[in-house]
Amino acid sequence: MTGHDRQACQGILVTGGSGFVGKSLLKRLDEEPVWTPRALVRQQPESRLPGVDYRLFTELSDIDRATGYFEGVDTVIHLASRVHVMQETAADPLAEFRRVNVEGTLGLARAAVEAGVRRFVFVSSVKVNGETTDGRPPFDADEAPAPLDPYGISKHEAEEALRHLAAQTSLEVVIVRPVLVYGPGVKANFRSMMSWLNKGVPLPFGAIHNKRSLVSVDNLVDLLVACINHPAAANQTFLASDGEDLSTTELLRRLGTALGKPAKLLPVPAALIKGGAKMVGLGSLSQRLCGSLQVDISKTRELLGWTPPLGVDQALRATAVNFLKEQH
């Protein structure tokens, strides 16, 4: 499809286009000729997709309709945010999260309204629901939020601000709360797990009986694309997952299979792991490894008629293949 032909397609503006999810989303939009994708990025990417219009920005809250970012745009998919910081340097972390995630989001949405944008898809976080489902049912999309950390609080406040804006204007707001996102190119703890497994390191996670929801980046992207035009998505909140919950033990075993390196797991009781981690200041990490965090995506399935296109094992294989390729 030529650039001229693209002009007649639906304009989609993606913020955070250079991030993990953003790159996958832009690739999907670029591959399908019905979209004209535009990406807001803080710096030009090393590799550019041919059909994507990349635009630089500094502060989301400073964007207005006069900048031209919204020209021809029907839908905004807002991924850019301040995420969890391992080594926090801000004197007031919550104020910094609010500046970016609340004020920045609202400034962008107001400019979108002024420019006549129809729909605003906001990628929030399961942390709006809370930190754990230990001793309770899976989180539901419409239950009362209970965020605990500055990131979750800022995302909740951004959701509330967007709902208020939608009630006052013609803007349709769609909120998507993903759980942990993984896939080809994933970093942080998930990549560390693959590295340990690939090296054959024995891990003390052979007796963890928790349940955690995950979502592959391809499944999340597919859901975001479904939210662009689905009439039932307007002014709704959805949870995103693969639809199959795993214990840490199950995840490591299946990830080891995907890597071709059977996991060497020692049956250390979860209570011992939690106690040891707390002593060395890693209590939050042990909660992610040993605690449960499940979401119920039945609303997402029923209201949108959406089913995760990739099964967990298929998504883990794609993640492992990419990881192994990067090792050479």
N, C-alpha and C positions, 0 to 999 in steps of 0.2 A: 504494500500500500504506500502510495506517495504521500509527502507532506500535505499536498493540496487535498487529497482524499481524506486525510485525517481531520481536516477542518470541520467536516460535517459530523464527526463523531462526538460522543459525550465527553466533555472535559472533566477530568478528575485531577484535583490538586492533592498531592501527598506531602505532608510534612514529615521530617525525619527520614527522608528518602535515602540517606546513606547508612542507616542503621540496619540491624540484622533482619527485622521484619520488613522494613521499608524497601530494601533491595529486592527481596523476594516478591513483594507486592508489585513493585514497578516492573519487574521482569514479567509477571503474569499479565499486567495491563498492557505492556508493550507487545506481547505475543498475540493478544486478541484485538482484531481490527476495529472493534466497536468503541474503543476508548481513545481519548487523546490525553495521555498522562503528562502531568507537570509535577516536578519535584522541588520542594524547598529544602535546601541543604546549607549547612554552615560553611562548607568548602567543597570545591568541585571534586567529584569522585575520580579516582584513577582510571576506572573504566566506565564509559558512558554507554547507555543503551540508545540505539539509533533513533527510536521513536519518542524518547523522553525529552521534554524541555526542562532543563535544570536551571533554577534560579537561586541566587545566593540571598541569605537573610542574616540579620544579626539578632534582633529581639522580636519575638512573635507579637509582643504587646504593642510594638511600634508600627506594625503593618496596618495600612489602611487601603481603601479601595483605589486610591490614586496611584499606588505603586504599580498597578497593572498585573499583579499576581493572579487576580481573579478573572481576568478577561477570558471569556468563553468557558468558564468553569461552572459546572452544574453541581458537583459534589466535592466536598473536602473530606479527606480521610486523615485525621490528626493523630500522628504517631509520636511526634517530637515531644520529649518531656525530660525533666530531671529525674533520673532513676536512683535506685539505692546506691549510696556511695560507701565503699568499703572503708576508706580512710577519710572520714569527714573533716573538712577544714573550716566550714562555715561556723561563725560564732553563734548564729541562730539558725540551725538547720531547717526548722519548720518555716521560718520566714523566707528562706531561700527557695524551698519547695513551693511555697505559695506564690512567690514572685514568678516562677517559671510555669508551674503546672496549673495555677488558678488564673492569675492575672494575664499570663501569656495566652492561655487557651481562650479566655473570655475576650481578649483584645482581637484575636484572630477571628473568633466567631462573630463578633460585632461587625468587623470589616466585611466578613462574608455576607452578612445580612444586608449591609449597605450596597454590596455589589450584586445582590439578587441571587445569591447561591441558594439552591433548593434544599440540599441535605448536608448535614454535618455528622460524620461518623467519628465518634470519639473512642479511641482505644484507651481504656482505663485499666484497672487491675483487680484481680481477685482480692487483693489486700483491702479493698473497700468493704468486702464482706467480713474480713477478719483474718487471723493468722493460722487458725487450726480448727479442725472438725473432730478432734479427740473427744470422745464421749457424747457426740451429737450427730444428727443426720448430715448429709452433704449440704453445702450452701445452696440456696435457691436464689434466683435472679431478683426476686421481688421482696425478699425478706429485709428487715431493718438492717442497715449497714452498721458495722462495728469496727471501723479501722483503728489501729493501735499505733502504728509508727508514723513519722512525719510524711513519708511518701504516700501511704494509704490515706491519711487524713487529707492531703492536698488533692489527691485524685477524687475523693468523695466531694470535697468542696467544689472542684471543677465540674463534676457531674451536676451538682445542685445549681450552680450558676448557669449552666447550659440549659437545664430544664426551665429555669426561670425565664431565660432569654427566649426559648421556644414558645413559652406560654404568651409572651408579649408580641411575637412576630410570626411571620409565616415560615420560619426556618424549621425544618424537620431534623430532630436530633436522634441519633442512634448511638447507644452506649454499648460497647463490647468489653467485657472483663475477662481477659485470658488468665489461665494459670501459667505455670512455668512453660516457656516456649523453647523447643529444641529443634534441631534439624541440621542440615549441612552448613558448616561454618559456625556452629554454636561455640560460645566461649564459656568462661567462668567455671563453676563447679561441674557442669555436665561434661565439659571437655576434660577436666581433671579426672573424672571417673573413667572416661575412655582411655586416657593415658595410663592410669594405674592398671586397668584390665589388659591393655595391649602389652604392658611390660611384665604381666604375670605376677603382679604384686598381690600377696594374700591380704584380704580385706576382712575386717571384723563385723561384716554385715550379713551373716548367714542365718540369722534368727530374728529378723525384723518383720513384725506382723502388722505394719501400718498399711494404710491405703492412701495413695496420692494420685490426683488427676494431673495429667500433662497434656500439652497440645503441640503437635508438630507445626512447624512454620507453614507448611503447605496447607494443612487443614485450617489454620487461622486465616491465611490469605484467602482461601476459598470462601470462608464465612464472611470476611470483609467485602469481597466482591459481591456476594449474595445480598449484603446490606445496602449496596449502592442504589438499587432500584426496587427492591421488594416492597410492595405497598404496606404489608403488615409490619415492617420493621420500624416505621416512623414512630418516633417518641417512645421507643421501647428500650429495655435493658436486657442484654443477653450475656450468658456465661459461655465460655469457649473451652472445650477440651476434646480429646480424642475419643471420648465415650467409653474408654476402658481404663479402670484404675488399677494401679500396680503397687505392691509393696516395694520397698527399697531392695529387698532381696530378689524379688521377681525381676525388677528393672535391671539389676546388675547381671543376673543370669541371662536374660534375653539380649542385653547389650553385648555381653561376652560372646554369645552365639553369633550375633551380627558381625562382630569383629573377627570371628574365627579363633577366638582365644577364650576357652571355657573359663568362667569366673572361679577364682579360688577364694571361697568365702568361708570364714571361720564363724561357728555358731556362738558368738558372744551375746549374752542377754542385752536387750536394749537399755535396761536400767543401768548397767555398768557403763555403757557407752555414754549415756546422758550424764551420769555422775562424773566420769572422767573429763568429758568435754566442758562441763560447767567449771571444774577446777582450774582449767587452763584458759578460761574466758571464751569458749567456743559453744556456749549454750544455744545460741540461735542456729548455728550450723547443725548441731545435734538434733534440734527440733525439726529441721528440714529433712534430716536423714531418718529419724525415728518416729516423728509425729505424723499424724494424718491430716490431709487437706484435700477434701473431695468436693466436687461441684456436680450439681444435677443440671444437665443440659436438655431436659425434656421440653422446656419452653422453647429453646432454640430449635429443636427438632420439629416441634408441632406447629409453631407459629410461622416458621420460615420454610417448613418442609425440607430442612437441611439435614444431611447425614455426612459425617466426616468422610471424605473420599479415600483417605489413607488409613489402613489399619496400623496398629502400633508396631508390629514387627516389620512391616514394609517401610514405615518411617524410620525406625531404628537402623534398618539396613542402609537406607540412603544416607543417614547421618554417619554411620560407620565407614561406608565406602569413601565418602568425602574426607573423613579424618585420616584414613589410611593413605589416601592419595596425597594429602598434605605432608605426610611423613617422608615422602620420597622426593 
